[in-house]
Amino acid sequence: MGFRGEDSVFSEVSLKLKGLDPQSDYEITDKDTGKVFVQKGSDMLKIKSQKPRDSRLITYRKL
């Protein structure tokens, strides 16, 4: 889960998830938007928020 603070000027964050197999594919699901995509464990996860005081719930599973 990610949160964007009320005074945050940043609308995007890139995260390196730990403990993932860098060579494996992972299905990433944004529970707020329903968007589902696949990426390698070595890739950075980018989360965008359109407005302050927003949150995102992201789940992932190894394929």
Secondary structure, DSSP 4 states (H G I P E B T S, - for coil): -EEE-TT----EEEE--TT--TTSEEEEEETTT--EEEEETTSPEEEE-SSSSEEE-EEEEE-
